[in-house]
Amino acid sequence: MSDALTYLVKARPEAMKAYFHFLKDAGKRLDPKTRNLISVITKVHAQTENGLRQYLKRALREGATPDEVLDALLMAFPALGLSRIVWAVDVLL
């Protein structure tokens, strides 16, 4: 967890607890691999390298293959654009 997120958890525990509960509840009908692939896409969109690496590891641990990760990136092409996909592939390599 980033220093900023750690600070928010300490500074606003109730709000952050509600936020984390929301995230957990929102994805409970998806399998872990799918949830983590979606998180990979959100981290690419935000271009947060640490987050991308974190959720990539989780997606792979949950059974995603490198080809599935690439497919997920390419499926999100309309939202991500070529420059973010190239950025992500650079990080992945």
URCOR-V533604 format. One record per backbone hydrogen bond with DSSP energy under -1.0 kcal/mol. NH is the residue of the N-H (numbers start at 1). CO is the residue of the C=O. Records with the same first field share a line. If there is no record, write none. Layout:
NH->CO  CO
This chain:
6->2
7->3
8->4
9->5
10->6
11->7
12->8
16->12
17->13
18->14
19->15
20->16
21->17
22->18
23->19
24->20
25->21
26->22
27->23
28->25
30->27
35->31
36->32
37->33
38->34
39->35
40->36
41->37
42->38
43->39
44->40
45->41
46->42
48->43
52->48
53->49
54->50
55->51
56->52
57->53
58->54
59->55
60->56
61->57
62->58
63->60
64->59
69->65
70->66
71->67
72->68
73->69
74->70
75->71
76->72
77->74
79->76
80->76
81->77
85->81
86->82
87->83
88->84
89->85
90->86
91->87
92->88
93->89
